[in-house]
Amino acid sequence: MRIPTLSFILAAVLAAPSASAQFTGLVTPPPRPAPPVELVAQAGDVAADTTAAARMTDMKAWVDSAAVAVAAQAPADTATPPVVIETPAAAPAAQEEAPAFREGAPAPDTATPLPALLLLGAALVAGGAALRRR
Amino acid sequence: MRRRVGALLCLAGGALLLHAGSTYARGALARSEARAAWERAEARRAVRDARLIDVGGDAEIVRLGAPVARLIIPSIGLDEIVVEGVGDDELNAGPGHLPGSAMPGGPGNAVISAHRDRHFAPLGDLQVGDTVYTETGAQRATWIVSKRRVVGAGKPALFSSDEPVLTLTTCWPIRYFGTAPDRLILEAKRMRHEG
């Protein structure tokens, strides 16, 4: 094996463990299995029924209120009032527990790969420059 | 081919240098900001207002990253502003006070940690018997280092105390290529109250 190729492989192998803590790779999640046909059909029915019920209820409320309004003044708008669908509030994201003092706790994590990364980076640049100069 | 491999190595090395260098630069900037904030807040009341947030009722929590104390160790030439918290951002800015531990000078164990390649780089030279000074908005305290030990990273190292104790921690060995496997723990006992 030629020296440049060997040095490149060596650098890649050496850099991988240190750099892994600093960079995030893209991991494609496995494909989700399709839900059974029966469940999809049931879900569709429920959604349709709920919408219809909401419209019916609001129409009745609107007719009642419109009757009162007609008695007071001339109708200006016959549009159906908007149906407000309340969605449940999103659950707050779980917060990471910050390190805090407790009896028998280990010392805070002060370990850092930065010096190693600095040295490795300098070595790679020096090696690369030497290769390009030849 | 050789020139191409060389260029690739330069590029990878440059990226690593850029990442490490920018982290150090951001830390230096945050450190100077913490010192400036500390110096601005010399008045005791102003210091208290600057570092506390109201969480309702009588409870008060120190805001993460806020300067909470000054740590001076003449024997190793260390003079740092301690910030609240031991997360990545806080430890990049300065020595961090472990939330939940006592404030330096108060009753209990006050724990201060920092990186071995930055603010606590000279901590390895600190010996039993050396003097440490701390200042908070409330008081100044003088401490004498009484214990020095090295423990594994995951081993129990911090314990509560009825008496005022100051615990300084950093990674060990100080000079180590990679993620240091141990922790240097220095404990100091308070000598006298200075107001």
Interface residues (C-beta under 8 A of the other chain):
Chain A: P4 T5 S7 F8 A11 A15 S18 A19 A21 Q22 A98 P99 A100 F101 R102 E103 G104 A105 P106 A107 P108 D109 T110 A111 T112 P113 L114 P115 A116 L117 L118 L119 L120 G121 A122 A123 L124 V125 A126 G127 G128 A129 A130 L131 R132 R133 R134
Chain B: M1 R2 R3 V5 G6 A7 L8 L9 C10 L11 A12 G13 G14 A15 L16 L17 L18 H19 A20 G21 T23 Y24 L64 G85 V86 G87 L91 G96 L98 P99 G100 S101 N109 V111 S113 A114 H115 R116 D117 F120 V151 A153 G154 K155 P156 A157 L158 F159 S160 T169 T170 C171 F177 G178 T179 A180 R183 I185
